Amino acid sequence: MLDQQLVDSLVEKGLTLASTAGGELERSCWMVVHEHHHGMKPTEYDIREIDEDLYLAVLKAAKESR
């Protein structure tokens, strides 16, 4: 079970990032989940694994809140 507070926090960050990144919601959500998981924003060619379930939950909630 995912922590809803964490999801909500990441959704807020993802939406903020998307608003300054030309509306790229999927990429923005991936970036905030990556930062949460690894402690830093991804570099250009960063292909490290992230928590797929967390990413999908953040993306779904972000799309629903638009």
N, C-alpha and C positions, 0 to 999 in steps of 0.2 A: 504494500500500500504506500502510495506516495504522500509526502507531507504537503498538505494543501497550502499551508503558509509559504512554503518554499516555492511551490508552483506559482502562487499569486505574486510573490516577489519577483520571480524571474519573468513572468508575463509583463509586469510593469516595466521592468528594465528592457525587455524585448520590444515593447511598444514604443518606448522612448527612443530607443536606438533606431527602430524602423522609421520613425517620423523624421529623423535626420539623415537617413540613408536611402531616401527615395522610395520608401514604402516596401522595402525588401523584407517582408515579415519572416519568411522561412529562414533566411540567412541570419537575420537579427536574433531570432529565437535560438538558432544553433550556436551563435556566438556567445550568448549569455549562459547557455547551458555548458558550453565548453569552458568559459571563464569560471563558472561555479565548480565544475569537476576538476579542473587542472590548476585553478588559482591564478590564471592569467589569460588575457585575450589571445586568440589564435594568431599565429603568423600567417603569411600569405599561403604557404604550402603545408600547413599543419594538418595532418591526417590522423591524429590521435583519436582513439575511441572516446565516445561520450555515452552517457546513459540514454539509450534509445527510448525507453519508456518515459523518462523524464522529458526528453525533447518533444515527444509526441503529445504529452499532456500539456506542456507549455504552449506548443503551437496551436493545439485545439482550443485551449482557453483564450489565447490571444485572438484567434479568428472569431470566436464567439463574442468577444468584448468589443469588437470594432463597431 
